[in-house]
C-alpha cells in the first residue's frame, strides 16, 4: 500500500482563497475590512520570518495587517498597555502575540490579557474552556487546520478511532477536543503511555504532535489509517554535505507511507495550514464582532 499524500500546501491555498472571498464580500456588502494585529517582542530569527509571512498573507487576502515590533527588553507593563490598546481598537479583529516571549515576560499573563473574542491563536484560558465544553470559541490554528484536512479526506469523522500523540496545550489537547466534537473516539497518548505502539496501532486516525523526530514508525500504523504529522524537526543530513540539515516530522515518513491510507508530508503538510487558519480565524472574529454569519467551512 502506498499512502495518498494530503497536500497541505494546496489545501492551504484553497483556504486562503475562501478567506479572500469572504473578505471581499465583507468589504462590498458591509464596508468592513478585517484587521489582524501581530505583536513581536525581540529579534528571534524564526519568529521574524513567521511574522513577515503572516503579514504578507494577511495583505494578500485583502485584510489590514498591523505589525508591532518591540525591543527585547520591553517591559511587561508596556506590552500589556499595547494589548489593551489593541483590545479596544475597532479596526483590529484579531490579535496575535508571537511566542516565545523573552524570559522576563509572563506568557500566560500576556496571552490572557488579550480580549478572548480577538484571540485568534485560541490560547486564552476562556477559549480553552469554551472549546473543552463544546461551546463557540476561537480555535487554535494548527489543530483547526488538521481538522479541516481530516474532514476533507474522510467526510464524516463520526465513530472513527483517533489517537493524538502529544498532550501540549497548543496542539495535543485542543486537537483531542476537536475530534471529540466530531464524534471520534479519542485517546491522548504521551511519553508515559504504556504500550504506545499498540495503542496507536488501533487508530483510524493518528495525529502525531510530540516533538520527537521520526518517533512514529510504520509498524505503529494500522493499515489504511490516516496519519497527520504535526511535527517539524530539523535533523542532521550528512548526505547533503557537512553541517547540512533537513526537516522531518514526528513520523518516519517512508515506513508510515507504506502502511497508511493517507499521510501529510513534512514539509508541505500541516505547516502551511497554520497561517491559513489564522487568517480564517480573523475573518471569523470579524464576523462575530459585527453580528454577521460566520464564514462557512472556515470554523470548527
Beta strands, then each sheet from edge to edge (+ up, - down):
strand 1: 4-6
strand 2: 35-41
strand 3: 64-70
strand 4: 94-97
strand 5: 161-165
strand 6: 185-189
strand 7: 205-208
strand 8: 226-229
strand 9: 233-236
strand 10: 245-248
strand 11: 262-264
sheet 1: 1+ 11+ 8+ 7+ 5+ 6+
sheet 2: 3+ 2+ 4+
sheet 3: 9+ 10-
end
